[in-house]
């Protein structure tokens, strides 16, 4: 019984790490595609509109990753 619970916890941790890694890689790909440094634009220039767009983009990518992992 404990083996089944431990296996589920390990699987959840592995899939969580894989999901976070894929999300970070996709963020860096999008960062390279855009013409300006978006992080600098959001933090230093306080561009709220760009922050909202990137937040929506990250949420969308996260939903796609979670759907792909859970099947």
DRENPANU-941862 format. One record per residue (C-alpha): residue in one letter; residue number from 1; x, y, z. Coordinates in Angstrom, 1 decimal. Layout:
residues N
[r 'A', NUM, [X, Y, Z]]
...
This chain:
residues 71
[r 'X', 1, [0.0, 0.0, 0.0]]
[r 'X', 2, [2.8, 2.4, 0.8]]
[r 'X', 3, [4.5, 1.6, -2.5]]
[r 'X', 4, [1.5, 2.8, -4.5]]
[r 'X', 5, [1.4, 6.1, -2.6]]
[r 'X', 6, [5.1, 6.6, -2.9]]
[r 'X', 7, [5.0, 5.9, -6.6]]
[r 'X', 8, [2.3, 8.5, -7.1]]
[r 'X', 9, [4.2, 11.1, -5.2]]
[r 'X', 10, [7.4, 10.4, -7.3]]
[r 'X', 11, [5.4, 10.6, -10.5]]
[r 'X', 12, [3.8, 13.9, -9.5]]
[r 'X', 13, [7.2, 15.4, -8.7]]
[r 'X', 14, [8.8, 14.2, -11.9]]
[r 'X', 15, [5.9, 15.5, -14.0]]
[r 'X', 16, [6.0, 18.8, -12.1]]
[r 'X', 17, [9.7, 19.3, -12.8]]
[r 'X', 18, [9.2, 18.4, -16.5]]
[r 'X', 19, [6.4, 20.9, -16.8]]
[r 'X', 20, [8.4, 23.7, -15.2]]
[r 'X', 21, [11.4, 23.0, -17.4]]
[r 'X', 22, [9.3, 23.0, -20.5]]
[r 'X', 23, [7.6, 26.3, -19.4]]
[r 'X', 24, [11.0, 27.9, -18.8]]
[r 'X', 25, [12.3, 26.7, -22.2]]
[r 'X', 26, [9.2, 28.1, -23.9]]
[r 'X', 27, [9.6, 31.4, -22.2]]
[r 'X', 28, [13.2, 31.7, -23.4]]
[r 'X', 29, [12.1, 30.8, -26.9]]
[r 'X', 30, [9.5, 33.5, -26.9]]
[r 'X', 31, [11.9, 36.0, -25.3]]
[r 'X', 32, [14.3, 35.4, -28.2]]
[r 'X', 33, [11.5, 35.8, -30.8]]
[r 'X', 34, [10.3, 39.1, -29.5]]
[r 'X', 35, [12.2, 42.2, -30.8]]
[r 'X', 36, [12.9, 43.7, -27.4]]
[r 'X', 37, [14.0, 42.4, -24.0]]
[r 'X', 38, [10.6, 41.9, -22.5]]
[r 'X', 39, [11.8, 41.4, -18.9]]
[r 'X', 40, [13.6, 44.7, -19.0]]
[r 'X', 41, [10.5, 46.4, -20.5]]
[r 'X', 42, [8.3, 45.0, -17.8]]
[r 'X', 43, [10.5, 45.6, -14.8]]
[r 'X', 44, [12.4, 48.8, -15.6]]
[r 'X', 45, [9.9, 50.6, -17.8]]
[r 'X', 46, [6.9, 49.3, -15.8]]
[r 'X', 47, [5.0, 48.3, -19.0]]
[r 'X', 48, [1.8, 46.9, -17.5]]
[r 'X', 49, [0.2, 46.0, -20.8]]
[r 'X', 50, [3.2, 43.8, -21.8]]
[r 'X', 51, [3.1, 42.2, -18.3]]
[r 'X', 52, [-0.5, 41.2, -18.8]]
[r 'X', 53, [0.1, 39.8, -22.2]]
[r 'X', 54, [3.1, 37.7, -21.0]]
[r 'X', 55, [1.1, 36.5, -18.0]]
[r 'X', 56, [-1.7, 35.3, -20.3]]
[r 'X', 57, [0.9, 33.7, -22.5]]
[r 'X', 58, [2.5, 31.9, -19.6]]
[r 'X', 59, [-0.9, 30.7, -18.3]]
[r 'X', 60, [-1.8, 29.5, -21.8]]
[r 'X', 61, [1.4, 27.6, -22.2]]
[r 'X', 62, [1.0, 26.1, -18.7]]
[r 'X', 63, [-2.5, 24.8, -19.6]]
[r 'X', 64, [-1.1, 23.2, -22.8]]
[r 'X', 65, [1.7, 21.6, -20.9]]
[r 'X', 66, [-0.6, 20.3, -18.1]]
[r 'X', 67, [-3.0, 18.9, -20.7]]
[r 'X', 68, [-0.2, 17.2, -22.6]]
[r 'X', 69, [1.2, 15.6, -19.4]]
[r 'X', 70, [-2.1, 14.4, -18.0]]
[r 'X', 71, [-3.4, 13.2, -21.4]]
